[in-house]
């Protein structure tokens, strides 16, 4: 993992850039201000810009940036992302995340996730404790590629910690830490797998009994689990939302074996307040620890966005100059 800790003066400089931007933009509209935010990012201290440029070029699997500025009067953890959106909670922290993220890639949004917001709030929500979304808490989030189903899924997932009093960990696993038998790799490199939208992309993912609706009714892509450079392949997998083609027992067994190898090699990344983690969505899969929420305003709270290294990928897919994917 690559890690950079801002010096005190760098933290102050970053805070000043954010405060000046917000003062000159009374209305916070990150989707409409994304290009301006990218330009402002060039004002960030030289050290962090050089670090992120080098990390991007090296395709570091996990990049961490610590000692980012947090507001002294940080709001209580919201009870849901809907409340956070309505109240405009932690706008300054959203901007700081976008400033840093813009040095690695172009942030984008999903039309059907959190009302198409460019930055999401990740916080536990009552009634969603056992869901397979970021609003959950009392169920393990399985190691997964973010938005595994989509050709234009992000190159990076960015997580900025605002509050984490219980030290809840993000689990990450990379192919670098496992040895794949050649026979297994050959199967995973073939287009024998279906990739489905996860529950956060589906309006009504659960039945009246609380069970998840079947995946077969969801649009999906057929592709391989491994792809890209032979000597350092990229990875695309989500055990909960990936399945073999009908009747392909060999591919099904390969999927299970790969998931187990990754699970056994997984590491925990515990983000501290004021620390952002950037996960290479092609090189690692990630999940989250189980924890017990209090719903008292002190629970774990992250800001999240996804980025592509080339925004034209989304332009080509949507046939428009839009950062919002449908």
Order of alpha helices (4+ residues) and beta strands (2+ residues): beta-alpha-alpha-alpha-beta-alpha-alpha-beta-beta-beta-beta-beta-alpha-beta-beta-beta-beta-beta-alpha-beta-beta-beta-beta-alpha-beta
